[in-house]
Amino acid sequence: MILLDRNVEGGKEELDKFYGNELNLLFKAQRQVRSFRRTKQDFYILWRLLNPLNLEMVKSERLKIKQDLKNIFYDLRNTSESFTKDLFRSKAQEFHEKYAINPR
């Protein structure tokens, strides 16, 4: 929820629709697909990417992080299956290094 770049007013239905649209935009990764379904794998990838990040880093860099996540999902969606595992590992490592907190 921290990644969302605006507040939504309204009832439960409006919030559910907004959150669903935000997740679809992230997971579809700029593809023009008529019938798109989110999978458990999509949520696992998102968790795997966001879990190591510090909450304060996410708050301060949320727009950049959101765009980087979209780019990662785009790259994963547009890569042949044989390269997906290695691509994910390298993209995840780059992402975590980019948003790691510098030790004092």
C-alpha positions, 0 to 999 in steps of 0.5 A: 500500500505504501507504493501507491502514489495517491489516496483513494476516498470511498467505500470498500468497493472503490478501494477494491477496484483501485487496488485491483487496477494498481496490481493489474497495471504492475503485473501486466507490465505494459502488455496489451492483453485482453484477458489477464489474470494475476497469479500466485507467482506474481505475488510471490515475485513482488514479495521476493522483490519488496521483502528485503527493502527498508520501509523508510526507503520504500516511502521515500522512493516509492515512485521510482520503486514502482516504475522499477517493479513494472520494468522488472515484470515487463522484462520477465514477461518478454523473455523466453522461459529458459532465461527467466530464472537467471534474469529474475535473479540478476534483476532482483539483485540489482533492485535490492542493491539500488534500494539498499540502505547505506551502512553508516 
